[in-house]
Amino acid sequence: MTKSARRFPVHELMLPLILFAVTTLYFADALRSGTLFRYGLPSAGFMPVALSLAMYAALIAVVAGVIRRWKCSVNEVSLPDESGGIPDLQDLETDTTKPNHIATLVVMGVCLLYVLAFRPLGFVFSTFLFSIGLLAAFRFGWTRGRIGIAVNLGLAVGICALVYLFFTGIFGIQLPRWGA
Protein backbone atom coordinates (compact mmCIF):
# COMPACT_ATOMS: atom_id res chain seq x y z
CA MET A 1 0.00 0.00 0.00
CA THR A 2 1.08 3.56 -0.58
CA LYS A 3 1.28 6.32 1.94
CA SER A 4 -1.77 8.49 2.50
CA ALA A 5 -1.46 11.92 0.88
CA ARG A 6 -2.04 14.72 3.36
CA ARG A 7 -3.00 18.11 2.06
CA PHE A 8 -0.22 20.64 1.89
CA PRO A 9 -0.68 23.30 4.65
CA VAL A 10 -1.08 26.33 2.37
CA HIS A 11 -2.42 28.37 5.29
CA GLU A 12 1.03 28.18 6.91
CA LEU A 13 2.54 29.93 3.89
CA MET A 14 0.20 32.93 3.90
CA LEU A 15 2.25 35.06 6.33
CA PRO A 16 5.59 34.24 4.65
CA LEU A 17 4.01 35.17 1.30
CA ILE A 18 2.81 38.52 2.65
CA LEU A 19 6.21 39.17 4.23
CA PHE A 20 7.88 38.25 0.93
CA ALA A 21 5.77 40.83 -0.92
CA VAL A 22 6.47 43.55 1.66
CA THR A 23 10.18 42.71 1.71
CA THR A 24 10.32 42.87 -2.08
CA LEU A 25 8.76 46.35 -2.05
CA TYR A 26 11.18 47.45 0.69
CA PHE A 27 14.14 45.94 -1.20
CA ALA A 28 13.16 47.65 -4.47
CA ASP A 29 12.82 50.99 -2.67
CA ALA A 30 16.18 50.49 -0.95
CA LEU A 31 17.88 49.85 -4.29
CA ARG A 32 16.36 53.03 -5.74
CA SER A 33 17.24 55.17 -2.72
CA GLY A 34 20.95 55.47 -3.20
CA THR A 35 24.32 53.85 -3.30
CA LEU A 36 25.28 50.95 -1.08
CA PHE A 37 28.88 52.09 -0.61
CA ARG A 38 30.46 55.53 -0.46
CA TYR A 39 34.21 56.08 -0.22
CA GLY A 40 34.68 52.32 0.12
CA LEU A 41 32.46 52.08 3.22
CA PRO A 42 28.81 51.06 3.58
CA SER A 43 26.49 54.04 3.24
CA ALA A 44 22.93 54.57 4.47
CA GLY A 45 21.57 52.43 1.60
CA PHE A 46 23.53 49.37 2.75
CA MET A 47 21.50 48.46 5.83
CA PRO A 48 18.06 48.21 4.13
CA VAL A 49 19.55 45.96 1.44
CA ALA A 50 21.29 43.79 4.03
CA LEU A 51 18.08 43.52 6.07
CA SER A 52 16.09 42.59 2.97
CA LEU A 53 18.53 39.84 2.06
CA ALA A 54 18.45 38.54 5.64
CA MET A 55 14.64 38.54 5.52
CA TYR A 56 14.69 36.56 2.26
CA ALA A 57 17.00 34.00 3.89
CA ALA A 58 14.68 33.75 6.92
CA LEU A 59 11.63 33.31 4.68
CA ILE A 60 13.39 30.53 2.77
CA ALA A 61 14.11 28.82 6.09
CA VAL A 62 10.46 29.14 7.17
CA VAL A 63 9.14 27.71 3.89
CA ALA A 64 11.70 24.89 4.01
CA GLY A 65 10.54 24.09 7.56
CA VAL A 66 6.89 23.95 6.49
CA ILE A 67 7.77 21.65 3.59
CA ARG A 68 9.96 19.45 5.81
CA ARG A 69 7.17 19.10 8.45
CA TRP A 70 4.64 18.30 5.73
CA LYS A 71 6.89 15.63 4.18
CA CYS A 72 7.53 14.15 7.61
CA SER A 73 3.81 14.02 8.42
CA VAL A 74 3.03 12.44 5.03
CA ASN A 75 5.62 9.73 5.68
CA GLU A 76 4.28 9.02 9.18
CA VAL A 77 0.61 8.66 8.20
CA SER A 78 -0.25 5.52 6.27
CA LEU A 79 -3.40 3.91 5.01
CA PRO A 80 -5.28 1.46 7.23
CA ASP A 81 -3.66 -1.91 7.73
CA GLU A 82 -4.96 -5.19 6.33
CA SER A 83 -7.40 -5.60 9.24
CA GLY A 84 -9.62 -2.92 7.70
CA GLY A 85 -9.26 -0.47 10.58
CA ILE A 86 -9.64 3.26 10.10
CA PRO A 87 -6.85 5.43 11.51
CA ASP A 88 -7.77 7.77 14.37
CA LEU A 89 -8.04 11.44 13.50
CA GLN A 90 -5.71 12.15 16.41
CA ASP A 91 -3.05 10.06 14.66
CA LEU A 92 -3.32 12.32 11.62
CA GLU A 93 -2.85 15.54 13.62
CA THR A 94 0.61 16.29 14.95
CA ASP A 95 1.64 18.95 17.42
CA THR A 96 3.79 20.65 14.78
CA THR A 97 0.77 21.55 12.66
CA LYS A 98 -0.99 23.39 15.47
CA PRO A 99 -0.47 27.16 15.27
CA ASN A 100 1.61 28.78 17.98
CA HIS A 101 0.14 32.24 18.50
CA ILE A 102 1.67 32.67 21.94
CA ALA A 103 5.19 33.00 20.51
CA THR A 104 3.92 35.68 18.13
CA LEU A 105 2.36 37.64 20.98
CA VAL A 106 5.52 37.30 23.07
CA VAL A 107 7.66 38.60 20.19
CA MET A 108 5.33 41.57 19.73
CA GLY A 109 5.48 42.29 23.47
CA VAL A 110 9.28 42.01 23.55
CA CYS A 111 9.52 44.42 20.59
CA LEU A 112 7.22 46.91 22.32
CA LEU A 113 9.25 46.73 25.53
CA TYR A 114 12.46 47.17 23.53
CA VAL A 115 11.16 50.37 21.95
CA LEU A 116 10.01 51.70 25.33
CA ALA A 117 13.25 50.75 27.13
CA PHE A 118 15.71 51.80 24.43
CA ARG A 119 16.35 55.38 25.59
CA PRO A 120 16.03 55.00 29.37
CA LEU A 121 18.11 51.80 29.63
CA GLY A 122 20.49 52.57 26.80
CA PHE A 123 21.37 50.53 23.75
CA VAL A 124 23.51 47.81 25.30
CA PHE A 125 21.25 46.78 28.18
CA SER A 126 17.97 47.08 26.24
CA THR A 127 19.41 45.13 23.28
CA PHE A 128 20.70 42.44 25.64
CA LEU A 129 17.23 42.09 27.21
CA PHE A 130 15.64 42.14 23.75
CA SER A 131 17.91 39.32 22.57
CA ILE A 132 17.19 37.26 25.68
CA GLY A 133 13.45 37.86 25.20
CA LEU A 134 13.54 36.69 21.59
CA LEU A 135 15.58 33.61 22.47
CA ALA A 136 13.02 32.81 25.18
CA ALA A 137 10.07 33.41 22.84
CA PHE A 138 11.47 30.92 20.35
CA ARG A 139 12.48 28.49 23.15
CA PHE A 140 16.05 28.36 21.89
CA GLY A 141 18.17 26.12 24.09
CA TRP A 142 16.59 26.96 27.46
CA THR A 143 15.69 23.33 28.14
CA ARG A 144 19.33 22.20 27.99
CA GLY A 145 20.10 23.28 31.54
CA ARG A 146 23.17 25.31 32.41
CA ILE A 147 24.75 24.82 29.00
CA GLY A 148 21.64 26.17 27.24
CA ILE A 149 21.48 29.17 29.56
CA ALA A 150 25.18 29.87 29.02
CA VAL A 151 24.77 29.59 25.25
CA ASN A 152 21.80 31.99 25.30
CA LEU A 153 23.63 34.52 27.47
CA GLY A 154 26.65 34.26 25.15
CA LEU A 155 24.46 34.74 22.09
CA ALA A 156 22.80 37.79 23.63
CA VAL A 157 26.19 39.34 24.49
CA GLY A 158 27.47 38.51 21.00
CA ILE A 159 24.44 40.07 19.33
CA CYS A 160 24.85 43.24 21.41
CA ALA A 161 28.55 43.47 20.64
CA LEU A 162 28.16 42.89 16.90
CA VAL A 163 25.30 45.34 16.48
CA TYR A 164 27.05 47.94 18.66
CA LEU A 165 30.28 47.62 16.65
CA PHE A 166 28.35 47.73 13.39
CA PHE A 167 26.54 50.97 14.18
CA THR A 168 29.33 52.76 16.04
CA GLY A 169 32.30 51.43 14.08
CA ILE A 170 31.00 51.42 10.52
CA PHE A 171 28.35 54.15 10.56
CA GLY A 172 29.71 56.24 13.43
CA ILE A 173 26.30 56.50 15.07
CA GLN A 174 26.22 57.47 18.72
CA LEU A 175 23.83 55.11 20.51
CA PRO A 176 21.92 55.94 23.72
CA ARG A 177 23.58 55.06 27.00
CA TRP A 178 22.09 54.11 30.34
CA GLY A 179 20.81 57.20 32.15
CA ALA A 180 21.89 59.60 29.41
C-alpha positions as CSV (number, residue, x, y, z in Angstrom):
1,M,0.0,0.0,0.0
2,T,1.1,3.6,-0.6
3,K,1.3,6.3,1.9
4,S,-1.8,8.5,2.5
5,A,-1.5,11.9,0.9
6,R,-2.0,14.7,3.4
7,R,-3.0,18.1,2.1
8,F,-0.2,20.6,1.9
9,P,-0.7,23.3,4.7
10,V,-1.1,26.3,2.4
11,H,-2.4,28.4,5.3
12,E,1.0,28.2,6.9
13,L,2.5,29.9,3.9
14,M,0.2,32.9,3.9
15,L,2.2,35.1,6.3
16,P,5.6,34.2,4.6
17,L,4.0,35.2,1.3
18,I,2.8,38.5,2.7
19,L,6.2,39.2,4.2
20,F,7.9,38.2,0.9
21,A,5.8,40.8,-0.9
22,V,6.5,43.5,1.7
23,T,10.2,42.7,1.7
24,T,10.3,42.9,-2.1
25,L,8.8,46.4,-2.0
26,Y,11.2,47.5,0.7
27,F,14.1,45.9,-1.2
28,A,13.2,47.7,-4.5
29,D,12.8,51.0,-2.7
30,A,16.2,50.5,-1.0
31,L,17.9,49.8,-4.3
32,R,16.4,53.0,-5.7
33,S,17.2,55.2,-2.7
34,G,21.0,55.5,-3.2
35,T,24.3,53.8,-3.3
36,L,25.3,51.0,-1.1
37,F,28.9,52.1,-0.6
38,R,30.5,55.5,-0.5
39,Y,34.2,56.1,-0.2
40,G,34.7,52.3,0.1
41,L,32.5,52.1,3.2
42,P,28.8,51.1,3.6
43,S,26.5,54.0,3.2
44,A,22.9,54.6,4.5
45,G,21.6,52.4,1.6
46,F,23.5,49.4,2.7
47,M,21.5,48.5,5.8
48,P,18.1,48.2,4.1
49,V,19.5,46.0,1.4
50,A,21.3,43.8,4.0
51,L,18.1,43.5,6.1
52,S,16.1,42.6,3.0
53,L,18.5,39.8,2.1
54,A,18.5,38.5,5.6
55,M,14.6,38.5,5.5
56,Y,14.7,36.6,2.3
57,A,17.0,34.0,3.9
58,A,14.7,33.8,6.9
59,L,11.6,33.3,4.7
60,I,13.4,30.5,2.8
61,A,14.1,28.8,6.1
62,V,10.5,29.1,7.2
63,V,9.1,27.7,3.9
64,A,11.7,24.9,4.0
65,G,10.5,24.1,7.6
66,V,6.9,23.9,6.5
67,I,7.8,21.6,3.6
68,R,10.0,19.4,5.8
69,R,7.2,19.1,8.4
70,W,4.6,18.3,5.7
71,K,6.9,15.6,4.2
72,C,7.5,14.2,7.6
73,S,3.8,14.0,8.4
74,V,3.0,12.4,5.0
75,N,5.6,9.7,5.7
76,E,4.3,9.0,9.2
77,V,0.6,8.7,8.2
78,S,-0.3,5.5,6.3
79,L,-3.4,3.9,5.0
80,P,-5.3,1.5,7.2
81,D,-3.7,-1.9,7.7
82,E,-5.0,-5.2,6.3
83,S,-7.4,-5.6,9.2
84,G,-9.6,-2.9,7.7
85,G,-9.3,-0.5,10.6
86,I,-9.6,3.3,10.1
87,P,-6.9,5.4,11.5
88,D,-7.8,7.8,14.4
89,L,-8.0,11.4,13.5
90,Q,-5.7,12.1,16.4
91,D,-3.0,10.1,14.7
92,L,-3.3,12.3,11.6
93,E,-2.9,15.5,13.6
94,T,0.6,16.3,15.0
95,D,1.6,18.9,17.4
96,T,3.8,20.6,14.8
97,T,0.8,21.6,12.7
98,K,-1.0,23.4,15.5
99,P,-0.5,27.2,15.3
100,N,1.6,28.8,18.0
101,H,0.1,32.2,18.5
102,I,1.7,32.7,21.9
103,A,5.2,33.0,20.5
104,T,3.9,35.7,18.1
105,L,2.4,37.6,21.0
106,V,5.5,37.3,23.1
107,V,7.7,38.6,20.2
108,M,5.3,41.6,19.7
109,G,5.5,42.3,23.5
110,V,9.3,42.0,23.5
111,C,9.5,44.4,20.6
112,L,7.2,46.9,22.3
113,L,9.2,46.7,25.5
114,Y,12.5,47.2,23.5
115,V,11.2,50.4,21.9
116,L,10.0,51.7,25.3
117,A,13.3,50.7,27.1
118,F,15.7,51.8,24.4
119,R,16.4,55.4,25.6
120,P,16.0,55.0,29.4
121,L,18.1,51.8,29.6
122,G,20.5,52.6,26.8
123,F,21.4,50.5,23.7
124,V,23.5,47.8,25.3
125,F,21.3,46.8,28.2
126,S,18.0,47.1,26.2
127,T,19.4,45.1,23.3
128,F,20.7,42.4,25.6
129,L,17.2,42.1,27.2
130,F,15.6,42.1,23.7
131,S,17.9,39.3,22.6
132,I,17.2,37.3,25.7
133,G,13.5,37.9,25.2
134,L,13.5,36.7,21.6
135,L,15.6,33.6,22.5
136,A,13.0,32.8,25.2
137,A,10.1,33.4,22.8
138,F,11.5,30.9,20.3
139,R,12.5,28.5,23.2
140,F,16.0,28.4,21.9
141,G,18.2,26.1,24.1
142,W,16.6,27.0,27.5
143,T,15.7,23.3,28.1
144,R,19.3,22.2,28.0
145,G,20.1,23.3,31.5
146,R,23.2,25.3,32.4
147,I,24.7,24.8,29.0
148,G,21.6,26.2,27.2
149,I,21.5,29.2,29.6
150,A,25.2,29.9,29.0
151,V,24.8,29.6,25.2
152,N,21.8,32.0,25.3
153,L,23.6,34.5,27.5
154,G,26.6,34.3,25.2
155,L,24.5,34.7,22.1
156,A,22.8,37.8,23.6
157,V,26.2,39.3,24.5
158,G,27.5,38.5,21.0
159,I,24.4,40.1,19.3
160,C,24.8,43.2,21.4
161,A,28.6,43.5,20.6
162,L,28.2,42.9,16.9
163,V,25.3,45.3,16.5
164,Y,27.1,47.9,18.7
165,L,30.3,47.6,16.7
166,F,28.3,47.7,13.4
167,F,26.5,51.0,14.2
168,T,29.3,52.8,16.0
169,G,32.3,51.4,14.1
170,I,31.0,51.4,10.5
171,F,28.3,54.2,10.6
172,G,29.7,56.2,13.4
173,I,26.3,56.5,15.1
174,Q,26.2,57.5,18.7
175,L,23.8,55.1,20.5
176,P,21.9,55.9,23.7
177,R,23.6,55.1,27.0
178,W,22.1,54.1,30.3
179,G,20.8,57.2,32.2
180,A,21.9,59.6,29.4
